[in-house]
Amino acid sequence: MIGLGTYAFFWRMSDRVEAPMTLGDAFAETKELGLDLFQICDHAPLESMTDTELRALARRADELGIALQIGTRGIEPARLERFLAIAEILGARLVRSMFRGDACSPAPDCAVRWLADAIPAYERAGVTLALETYEQVATTDLVDVVERVGSDRLGICLDPANVVARLESPRACVEAAAAHTTNVHVKDFAFDRQPGWVGFTYSGAPMGEGLHDYDHLLAIVDPRGRGIDEIVEHWLPWQGDALATVRTERDWTRRTIDHLRRTP
């Protein structure tokens, strides 16, 4: 299923615009675009919501016929426990997270221990935990962790754009993670020369105009055949002013949805 995520509303939900969108607004626009899935990803207020507030959010999504997924960062036991509780209140069947591999986050062996302790509760709840491909952890290490834990409820959120920052090939990332992919983040990306030819900027691009070989991902992962959701998001740079940025963000979202719908 194609869905939208909070990163598709990054600027419109930020304080850079005059009247930031709420999650309810984003749900409504998702429905207007003919989609029935929304991923609330890295949205800080979600973690501090009361159960009453979460139930109200779930009712709003249900009224619109929107299924929810949620996302956080980190695999600390208390964090995974909290987000499983949020998922159950919202009726979300997937939680996206990541482990970073830095001094404040677990190395692979520790990640395996923490995940092995946490995943039985996810299994009992019927909720999938999807760890995102990310530049601070090699894709091969991420795959190794998932395989060592060995649960049908632990998989990979595939975002090959992220791994370029550690000089991994997006195609290699797709091929390494394919068997364990349970969620896909969809965005295009490209390099642009800095003014004066003093380096490059790595950023987002309109879907189909950048470096992402999405046809290759579709062929290798087969998300439609395997029932894996494709969540639209963007790396959209600020466009100079709020009006231009909001207009471009909306345009990129529509273009990405159209691209996905045209792709068999």
C-alpha positions in Angstrom: 0.0 0.0 0.0 1.2 3.5 -0.8 1.1 5.9 2.2 2.3 9.3 3.3 4.6 10.0 6.3 5.3 13.1 8.3 8.4 13.8 6.3 6.1 14.5 3.3 4.7 17.3 5.5 8.1 18.3 7.0 7.8 22.1 6.2 4.1 22.4 6.5 4.1 20.9 10.0 7.0 23.1 11.1 7.1 26.5 12.7 8.7 28.0 9.5 5.1 28.4 8.2 2.4 30.7 9.5 -0.2 28.1 10.4 1.5 24.7 10.8 -0.5 21.6 9.9 -1.7 19.3 12.6 -1.5 15.5 12.4 -5.3 15.6 11.8 -4.7 18.0 8.9 -2.1 15.6 7.4 -4.5 12.7 7.8 -7.2 14.6 5.9 -4.9 15.6 3.0 -3.7 12.0 2.8 -7.3 10.9 2.3 -7.9 13.7 -0.2 -5.0 12.3 -2.3 -6.7 8.9 -2.3 -4.5 7.2 0.2 -5.4 5.2 3.3 -2.1 4.9 5.2 -0.1 7.4 7.3 3.2 6.9 9.1 3.8 9.3 12.1 7.6 9.2 12.0 10.0 11.2 14.3 7.1 13.4 15.4 8.3 14.5 18.9 4.9 15.3 20.4 3.7 11.8 19.8 5.8 10.4 22.7 4.4 12.8 25.3 0.8 12.4 24.3 -1.5 11.1 27.0 -3.6 8.0 26.4 -6.7 10.2 26.0 -4.9 12.3 23.4 -3.7 9.2 21.5 -7.2 7.7 21.5 -8.6 11.0 20.1 -5.9 10.8 17.3 -6.8 7.2 16.6 -10.5 8.2 16.3 -9.7 10.9 13.8 -7.7 8.5 11.7 -10.5 5.9 11.9 -13.1 8.5 10.9 -11.1 9.1 7.7 -10.4 5.5 7.1 -6.6 6.0 7.6 -4.4 3.2 8.9 -1.5 4.3 11.1 2.1 3.4 11.5 4.5 5.1 13.9 8.3 5.8 14.1 10.9 6.7 16.6 14.7 6.6 16.9 16.6 4.3 19.3 16.2 0.7 20.6 16.5 1.3 24.3 14.2 -1.1 26.0 12.1 1.6 27.6 11.7 3.4 24.3 10.6 0.2 22.5 8.1 -0.5 25.3 6.7 3.0 25.2 6.2 2.9 21.4 4.6 -0.5 21.5 2.1 0.9 23.9 1.5 3.9 21.6 1.1 1.5 18.7 -1.5 -0.5 20.5 -3.6 2.5 21.4 -3.4 3.9 17.8 -4.0 0.5 16.2 -0.7 0.7 14.4 0.8 -2.6 13.2 4.3 -1.3 12.5 6.8 0.7 14.5 9.9 2.0 12.6 13.1 2.7 14.6 16.8 2.6 14.2 20.0 2.0 16.1 22.7 4.4 15.5 26.0 2.7 16.3 27.6 5.7 18.0 29.0 6.0 21.5 25.5 6.6 23.0 23.8 3.7 21.1 24.4 0.0 21.2 26.9 -1.9 19.0 25.5 -4.9 17.2 26.0 -7.4 20.0 24.2 -5.1 22.4 21.5 -4.4 19.8 20.8 -8.1 19.5 20.4 -8.4 23.3 18.1 -5.5 23.6 16.0 -6.5 20.6 15.8 -10.1 21.7 14.4 -8.9 25.0 11.9 -6.5 23.4 10.6 -8.5 20.4 8.5 -11.1 22.3 6.1 -8.3 23.4 5.9 -7.1 19.7 5.2 -10.7 18.7 2.4 -11.1 21.2 0.8 -7.8 20.1 1.1 -8.6 16.4 3.2 -5.5 15.8 6.2 -5.4 13.5 9.4 -3.5 14.4 11.2 -2.2 11.3 14.8 -0.9 11.7 15.8 1.6 9.1 18.9 1.5 6.9 20.9 4.4 8.1 24.3 5.9 7.5 25.7 5.3 11.0 25.3 1.5 10.7 26.4 -0.6 7.8 23.6 -2.4 6.0 25.4 -5.7 6.5 25.5 -5.1 10.2 21.8 -4.2 10.3 21.0 -7.4 8.4 23.2 -9.4 10.7 21.3 -8.1 13.8 17.9 -8.9 12.3 19.0 -12.4 11.4 20.5 -13.1 14.8 17.3 -12.0 16.6 15.4 -14.2 14.1 11.8 -13.0 14.5 9.1 -12.6 11.9 8.2 -9.4 13.8 11.6 -7.8 13.3 12.5 -6.5 9.8 14.0 -3.6 7.9 12.6 -0.2 6.9 14.4 0.2 3.6 15.7 3.7 2.8 18.6 3.5 0.4 19.0 7.3 0.3 20.4 7.3 3.9 23.4 5.0 3.3 25.0 7.1 0.6 26.5 9.2 3.5 28.7 6.2 4.5 29.7 5.6 0.8 27.4 2.6 0.4 25.7 2.0 -2.9 21.9 2.4 -2.8 21.6 -0.6 -5.1 23.8 -2.7 -2.8 21.8 -1.6 0.2 18.6 -2.7 -1.6 20.0 -6.1 -2.5 21.4 -6.7 1.0 18.2 -5.7 2.8 15.6 -7.1 0.4 14.9 -10.4 2.1 14.2 -8.7 5.5 12.4 -5.5 4.2 9.0 -4.9 5.8 8.6 -1.2 5.0 9.9 1.2 2.3 10.6 4.9 2.5 10.1 6.4 -0.9 12.1 9.5 -2.0 14.5 10.5 -4.7 17.9 12.0 -4.2 20.7 13.7 -6.1 23.9 15.6 -5.9 24.2 19.2 -7.0 27.4 21.2 -7.4 27.8 24.0 -4.9 28.3 27.5 -6.3 31.9 28.1 -7.3 32.5 24.4 -7.8 33.5 23.9 -4.2 31.9 20.6 -3.5 28.4 19.0 -3.7 25.1 19.1 -1.9 23.4 15.8 -1.4 19.7 16.4 -1.1 16.2 15.5 -2.3 14.9 15.5 -5.9 11.5 15.2 -7.5 10.7 11.5 -7.8 12.0 10.1 -11.0 14.5 12.9 -11.6 17.2 11.9 -9.2 19.6 9.0 -8.8 17.2 6.5 -7.1 16.7 3.5 -9.4 13.3 2.7 -8.0 12.6 0.2 -10.7 15.5 -1.8 -9.3 14.1 -1.7 -5.8 10.7 -2.8 -7.1 12.3 -5.7 -9.0 14.5 -6.9 -6.1 12.2 -6.3 -3.1 8.8 -6.8 -4.8 6.9 -4.7 -2.2 3.6 -4.9 -4.0 3.8 -8.7 -4.3 4.8 -9.1 -0.7 2.4 -6.6 0.8 5.1 -4.2 1.9 4.0 -0.6 2.4 5.7 2.3 0.5 5.7 5.5 2.5 6.3 8.7 0.6 8.6 11.3 2.2 11.0 14.0 1.0 14.3 15.7 1.5 13.1 19.0 0.3 15.4 22.0 0.9 13.9 25.3 2.0 12.9 27.1 -1.2 13.6 30.7 0.0 10.2 31.5 1.4 7.3 29.7 3.0 4.9 30.0 0.0 7.3 28.5 -2.4 8.4 25.8 0.0 4.8 24.7 0.7 3.9 24.8 -3.0 6.9 22.6 -3.8 6.3 20.2 -1.0 2.7 19.6 -2.2 3.9 19.2 -5.8 6.6 16.7 -4.8 4.0 14.6 -2.9 1.6 14.5 -5.9 4.4 13.7 -8.3 5.7 10.9 -6.1 2.2 9.4 -5.7 1.7 9.6 -9.5 5.1 8.0 -10.1 4.3 5.1 -7.8 0.8 4.6 -9.3 2.3 4.5 -12.8 4.9 1.9 -11.8 3.7 -1.7 -12.1 
